[in-house]
Amino acid sequence: MKKLIILLSIIPAIGSLTVINRVEPYILGLPFIVFWSASWLILTSICLYISCILYDRKEREENL
């Protein structure tokens, strides 16, 4: 299950880069594609951290 969550969190970050490959709209001073990549990097890290906490909590409950 943990591998599936990791895979599902990587697909949007990599797969969408070909769709949003634009330079023109600037967000926070960054070209859109750079902003998109950076925001997915942060969001993926947060989601994986939360899923790791939940997964470890579930493992501990099962071991008791």
Phi and psi in radians as a Rosetta constraint file:
Dihedral C 1 N 2 CA 2 C 2 CIRCULARHARMONIC -1.129 0.35
Dihedral N 2 CA 2 C 2 N 3 CIRCULARHARMONIC -0.663 0.35
Dihedral C 2 N 3 CA 3 C 3 CIRCULARHARMONIC -1.170 0.35
Dihedral N 3 CA 3 C 3 N 4 CIRCULARHARMONIC -0.630 0.35
Dihedral C 3 N 4 CA 4 C 4 CIRCULARHARMONIC -1.127 0.35
Dihedral N 4 CA 4 C 4 N 5 CIRCULARHARMONIC -0.733 0.35
Dihedral C 4 N 5 CA 5 C 5 CIRCULARHARMONIC -1.117 0.35
Dihedral N 5 CA 5 C 5 N 6 CIRCULARHARMONIC -0.722 0.35
Dihedral C 5 N 6 CA 6 C 6 CIRCULARHARMONIC -1.117 0.35
Dihedral N 6 CA 6 C 6 N 7 CIRCULARHARMONIC -0.770 0.35
Dihedral C 6 N 7 CA 7 C 7 CIRCULARHARMONIC -1.095 0.35
Dihedral N 7 CA 7 C 7 N 8 CIRCULARHARMONIC -0.763 0.35
Dihedral C 7 N 8 CA 8 C 8 CIRCULARHARMONIC -1.178 0.35
Dihedral N 8 CA 8 C 8 N 9 CIRCULARHARMONIC -0.429 0.35
Dihedral C 8 N 9 CA 9 C 9 CIRCULARHARMONIC -1.449 0.35
Dihedral N 9 CA 9 C 9 N 10 CIRCULARHARMONIC -0.344 0.35
Dihedral C 9 N 10 CA 10 C 10 CIRCULARHARMONIC -1.539 0.35
Dihedral N 10 CA 10 C 10 N 11 CIRCULARHARMONIC -0.581 0.35
Dihedral C 10 N 11 CA 11 C 11 CIRCULARHARMONIC -0.993 0.35
Dihedral N 11 CA 11 C 11 N 12 CIRCULARHARMONIC -0.858 0.35
Dihedral C 11 N 12 CA 12 C 12 CIRCULARHARMONIC -1.119 0.35
Dihedral N 12 CA 12 C 12 N 13 CIRCULARHARMONIC -0.594 0.35
Dihedral C 12 N 13 CA 13 C 13 CIRCULARHARMONIC -1.186 0.35
Dihedral N 13 CA 13 C 13 N 14 CIRCULARHARMONIC -0.693 0.35
Dihedral C 13 N 14 CA 14 C 14 CIRCULARHARMONIC -1.540 0.35
Dihedral N 14 CA 14 C 14 N 15 CIRCULARHARMONIC -0.784 0.35
Dihedral C 14 N 15 CA 15 C 15 CIRCULARHARMONIC -1.165 0.35
Dihedral N 15 CA 15 C 15 N 16 CIRCULARHARMONIC -0.507 0.35
Dihedral C 15 N 16 CA 16 C 16 CIRCULARHARMONIC -1.473 0.35
Dihedral N 16 CA 16 C 16 N 17 CIRCULARHARMONIC -0.178 0.35
Dihedral C 16 N 17 CA 17 C 17 CIRCULARHARMONIC -1.101 0.35
Dihedral N 17 CA 17 C 17 N 18 CIRCULARHARMONIC -0.562 0.35
Dihedral C 17 N 18 CA 18 C 18 CIRCULARHARMONIC -1.281 0.35
Dihedral N 18 CA 18 C 18 N 19 CIRCULARHARMONIC -0.468 0.35
Dihedral C 18 N 19 CA 19 C 19 CIRCULARHARMONIC -1.392 0.35
Dihedral N 19 CA 19 C 19 N 20 CIRCULARHARMONIC -0.642 0.35
Dihedral C 19 N 20 CA 20 C 20 CIRCULARHARMONIC -1.792 0.35
Dihedral N 20 CA 20 C 20 N 21 CIRCULARHARMONIC 0.389 0.35
Dihedral C 20 N 21 CA 21 C 21 CIRCULARHARMONIC -1.255 0.35
Dihedral N 21 CA 21 C 21 N 22 CIRCULARHARMONIC 1.404 0.35
Dihedral C 21 N 22 CA 22 C 22 CIRCULARHARMONIC -2.282 0.35
Dihedral N 22 CA 22 C 22 N 23 CIRCULARHARMONIC 2.646 0.35
Dihedral C 22 N 23 CA 23 C 23 CIRCULARHARMONIC -1.809 0.35
Dihedral N 23 CA 23 C 23 N 24 CIRCULARHARMONIC -0.523 0.35
Dihedral C 23 N 24 CA 24 C 24 CIRCULARHARMONIC -1.154 0.35
Dihedral N 24 CA 24 C 24 N 25 CIRCULARHARMONIC -0.950 0.35
Dihedral C 24 N 25 CA 25 C 25 CIRCULARHARMONIC -1.206 0.35
Dihedral N 25 CA 25 C 25 N 26 CIRCULARHARMONIC 2.152 0.35
Dihedral C 25 N 26 CA 26 C 26 CIRCULARHARMONIC -1.719 0.35
Dihedral N 26 CA 26 C 26 N 27 CIRCULARHARMONIC 2.317 0.35
Dihedral C 26 N 27 CA 27 C 27 CIRCULARHARMONIC -2.196 0.35
Dihedral N 27 CA 27 C 27 N 28 CIRCULARHARMONIC 2.133 0.35
Dihedral C 27 N 28 CA 28 C 28 CIRCULARHARMONIC 0.959 0.35
Dihedral N 28 CA 28 C 28 N 29 CIRCULARHARMONIC 0.600 0.35
Dihedral C 28 N 29 CA 29 C 29 CIRCULARHARMONIC 1.413 0.35
Dihedral N 29 CA 29 C 29 N 30 CIRCULARHARMONIC 0.060 0.35
Dihedral C 29 N 30 CA 30 C 30 CIRCULARHARMONIC -1.926 0.35
Dihedral N 30 CA 30 C 30 N 31 CIRCULARHARMONIC 2.536 0.35
Dihedral C 30 N 31 CA 31 C 31 CIRCULARHARMONIC -1.030 0.35
Dihedral N 31 CA 31 C 31 N 32 CIRCULARHARMONIC 2.662 0.35
Dihedral C 31 N 32 CA 32 C 32 CIRCULARHARMONIC -0.988 0.35
Dihedral N 32 CA 32 C 32 N 33 CIRCULARHARMONIC -0.722 0.35
Dihedral C 32 N 33 CA 33 C 33 CIRCULARHARMONIC -1.169 0.35
Dihedral N 33 CA 33 C 33 N 34 CIRCULARHARMONIC -0.613 0.35
Dihedral C 33 N 34 CA 34 C 34 CIRCULARHARMONIC -1.223 0.35
Dihedral N 34 CA 34 C 34 N 35 CIRCULARHARMONIC -0.740 0.35
Dihedral C 34 N 35 CA 35 C 35 CIRCULARHARMONIC -1.077 0.35
Dihedral N 35 CA 35 C 35 N 36 CIRCULARHARMONIC -0.743 0.35
Dihedral C 35 N 36 CA 36 C 36 CIRCULARHARMONIC -1.076 0.35
Dihedral N 36 CA 36 C 36 N 37 CIRCULARHARMONIC -0.792 0.35
Dihedral C 36 N 37 CA 37 C 37 CIRCULARHARMONIC -1.127 0.35
Dihedral N 37 CA 37 C 37 N 38 CIRCULARHARMONIC -0.763 0.35
Dihedral C 37 N 38 CA 38 C 38 CIRCULARHARMONIC -1.156 0.35
Dihedral N 38 CA 38 C 38 N 39 CIRCULARHARMONIC -0.720 0.35
Dihedral C 38 N 39 CA 39 C 39 CIRCULARHARMONIC -1.176 0.35
Dihedral N 39 CA 39 C 39 N 40 CIRCULARHARMONIC -0.649 0.35
Dihedral C 39 N 40 CA 40 C 40 CIRCULARHARMONIC -1.196 0.35
Dihedral N 40 CA 40 C 40 N 41 CIRCULARHARMONIC -0.583 0.35
Dihedral C 40 N 41 CA 41 C 41 CIRCULARHARMONIC -1.082 0.35
Dihedral N 41 CA 41 C 41 N 42 CIRCULARHARMONIC -0.792 0.35
Dihedral C 41 N 42 CA 42 C 42 CIRCULARHARMONIC -1.184 0.35
Dihedral N 42 CA 42 C 42 N 43 CIRCULARHARMONIC -0.810 0.35
Dihedral C 42 N 43 CA 43 C 43 CIRCULARHARMONIC -1.116 0.35
Dihedral N 43 CA 43 C 43 N 44 CIRCULARHARMONIC -0.690 0.35
Dihedral C 43 N 44 CA 44 C 44 CIRCULARHARMONIC -1.122 0.35
Dihedral N 44 CA 44 C 44 N 45 CIRCULARHARMONIC -0.746 0.35
Dihedral C 44 N 45 CA 45 C 45 CIRCULARHARMONIC -1.076 0.35
Dihedral N 45 CA 45 C 45 N 46 CIRCULARHARMONIC -0.755 0.35
Dihedral C 45 N 46 CA 46 C 46 CIRCULARHARMONIC -1.127 0.35
Dihedral N 46 CA 46 C 46 N 47 CIRCULARHARMONIC -0.789 0.35
Dihedral C 46 N 47 CA 47 C 47 CIRCULARHARMONIC -1.129 0.35
Dihedral N 47 CA 47 C 47 N 48 CIRCULARHARMONIC -0.713 0.35
Dihedral C 47 N 48 CA 48 C 48 CIRCULARHARMONIC -1.179 0.35
Dihedral N 48 CA 48 C 48 N 49 CIRCULARHARMONIC -0.636 0.35
Dihedral C 48 N 49 CA 49 C 49 CIRCULARHARMONIC -1.118 0.35
Dihedral N 49 CA 49 C 49 N 50 CIRCULARHARMONIC -0.778 0.35
Dihedral C 49 N 50 CA 50 C 50 CIRCULARHARMONIC -1.129 0.35
Dihedral N 50 CA 50 C 50 N 51 CIRCULARHARMONIC -0.763 0.35
Dihedral C 50 N 51 CA 51 C 51 CIRCULARHARMONIC -1.161 0.35
Dihedral N 51 CA 51 C 51 N 52 CIRCULARHARMONIC -0.592 0.35
Dihedral C 51 N 52 CA 52 C 52 CIRCULARHARMONIC -1.142 0.35
Dihedral N 52 CA 52 C 52 N 53 CIRCULARHARMONIC -0.737 0.35
Dihedral C 52 N 53 CA 53 C 53 CIRCULARHARMONIC -1.088 0.35
Dihedral N 53 CA 53 C 53 N 54 CIRCULARHARMONIC -0.807 0.35
Dihedral C 53 N 54 CA 54 C 54 CIRCULARHARMONIC -1.140 0.35
Dihedral N 54 CA 54 C 54 N 55 CIRCULARHARMONIC -0.710 0.35
Dihedral C 54 N 55 CA 55 C 55 CIRCULARHARMONIC -1.146 0.35
Dihedral N 55 CA 55 C 55 N 56 CIRCULARHARMONIC -0.755 0.35
Dihedral C 55 N 56 CA 56 C 56 CIRCULARHARMONIC -1.149 0.35
Dihedral N 56 CA 56 C 56 N 57 CIRCULARHARMONIC -0.662 0.35
Dihedral C 56 N 57 CA 57 C 57 CIRCULARHARMONIC -1.104 0.35
Dihedral N 57 CA 57 C 57 N 58 CIRCULARHARMONIC -0.726 0.35
Dihedral C 57 N 58 CA 58 C 58 CIRCULARHARMONIC -1.143 0.35
Dihedral N 58 CA 58 C 58 N 59 CIRCULARHARMONIC -0.711 0.35
Dihedral C 58 N 59 CA 59 C 59 CIRCULARHARMONIC -1.087 0.35
Dihedral N 59 CA 59 C 59 N 60 CIRCULARHARMONIC -0.737 0.35
Dihedral C 59 N 60 CA 60 C 60 CIRCULARHARMONIC -1.128 0.35
Dihedral N 60 CA 60 C 60 N 61 CIRCULARHARMONIC -0.672 0.35
Dihedral C 60 N 61 CA 61 C 61 CIRCULARHARMONIC -1.169 0.35
Dihedral N 61 CA 61 C 61 N 62 CIRCULARHARMONIC -0.625 0.35
Dihedral C 61 N 62 CA 62 C 62 CIRCULARHARMONIC -1.253 0.35
Dihedral N 62 CA 62 C 62 N 63 CIRCULARHARMONIC -0.523 0.35
Dihedral C 62 N 63 CA 63 C 63 CIRCULARHARMONIC -1.351 0.35
Dihedral N 63 CA 63 C 63 N 64 CIRCULARHARMONIC -0.304 0.35
